[in-house]
């Protein structure tokens, strides 16, 4: 115990206090951010999106692309891309209008929404 106190004294109480304050403020910012996400439902929407992507076997790169497509389209819930064909098509059109043709999105659209036979 004495060795620990001597080590703390050699660091300097001012530096230790500064370090503790920095850690405390970082934790406060993290908790505040998590609280905000929970309060407005963003966390729940992201968890739903993540669960749907996992159940469909989508890897992280396709998840990220779909998330970016949803943000580009102004969707508050990225899971809607996975649940509604029209929403996916609209998001893809907006993405391609802004960024150009994307082969991955085209293939993903065929995987998510196979052509309907008549």
N, C-alpha and C positions, 0 to 999 in steps of 0.2 A: 504494500500500500504506500509505503514511504517512497519507494522508487517511482511509483506512478506520479505522486505529487511533485517529486523533484523533476521528473520529465516534463510535467505540465508547467512548472516554474521556468524551466529552460526555454520552453516555447514562448512563454510570455502570456500573461493573463489577457492582455489586450488582444493579441492575435487569436487566442482561444475564444474569447467573447465574440470577436468579429466572425470567426468561423461558425460558431453556434448560431449567430444571428442570420448568417447567410443560409445555413441549412434550414432554419426555421422559416424564413421567408420563402424559400424554394418549396417547402412542404405546404405552406399556406397557399401559394399560387397553384400547386398541383391539385390540392383539395378543392379549391375554388373552381378550377377548370372542370373537374369531374362533376362537381355539384351543378354547374351550369349545364353540362351535357345531359345529366339526368333530369333536370327540371324541365327542359324544353323538349325532351323526347329524342334528341339526336342520338344518344347512346343506344336507346332501344331500337331505333331505325337501323343503325349501323350493325347491331347484333343480329337483327333479322336478316339483313343483307348478307352478312357473313355466314349465317346458318344456311340460308338458301344456296349460296355459292358452294358451300361445303357439300350439301346434299346433292348438288348437281355435278360435283367433281371438278369444279373450276379451280385452276391454279391461281397463285397470287398475281401473276401478270395479267391474266384475264379479269380477275376481280378489280385490280387497279384500273384497267382500261374501262370497265363498266362503270366504276365509280366516277371516273373522269367524264365519261359520256353523260352520266346523270347530272353532274355539276354543270357541265356545258349546256345542258338542256334546261337548267334551272329547277330540276326536280328536288324536292325536299326529302323524298324517300327513294333511294337508289334501288330498293327491292322492286319497285314498280316496273323496272326494265325487265325483270325476270318473270313477272306475273301477267303482263299484258302485251300482246304482240304489237298493238298500235302504239303503245308507249315506247317500245323498243325501236320500232321503225322511225318514229318521230325523232327520238334521241339520236339515232344513227344518221338520219338526214341532216340534222343540225350539225353533228360532228363532221360529216363529210363536206358540208358547205363551208365550214370554217377551216378544216385541216386537210381536206382532200380525201380521196378514196382510201379505205382501210380494209385490206383483205382479211385481216383477223376478225373485224366486226362482221364482215359478210359471212365468214365461216361460222362464227359464233351465232349469228342469226339463224342459219340453217340448222345448227345443233339444237338451239333452244326452241325454235319454232319450225319444225319440219314442214315442207310444203303439203298442203291439204289436197288429197286426191278427190276428184269429183266423179 
